[in-house]
């Protein structure tokens, strides 16, 4: 059985109350790797602030998609249904920040909106098997919508990860109650 560690209160919304060292490692490794990738391989910006902001968004999304699929995070939010809704809707910040970075790409806001709507639909469904199949279908639809817009490749990739993080990773109650 993997070694579990207790998570301090201020980090429980990210990792749950108790998780494995492996989960913690994978969350941060993935987040840091995606953040560094976008920092060093992202588009050239006139402002260094945009590069740092893009890397920060990438790190949050990369780590978040992994964290949201862990047993500990799923169990944490399964006990807190109102907090689940707050978590979903505070994620409007990601598409807004991406739109600030790529202001000519209004499709970013559209995809951000559909992602929040689709995550809300999945979150409202009872039954894990129904949540899984509906989330998979809605993720596919959201990815198809992504292709309608003429988005920068980096924005497209981050919006795809954003969609996976919320629609499949978070909105599905992988473990726990309800």
Secondary structure, DSSP 8 states (H G I E B T S, - for coil): ---EEE--GGGHHHH-SEEEHHHHHHHHHHHHHHHHHHHHHS---S-HHHHHHHHHHHHHHHHHHHHTTSHHHHHHHHT-HHHHHHHHHHTHHHHHHHHHHTTT-THHHHHHHHHHHHHHHHHH--SHHHHHHHHHHHHHHHHHHHTTS---HHHHHHHHHHHIIIIIIITS--SS--
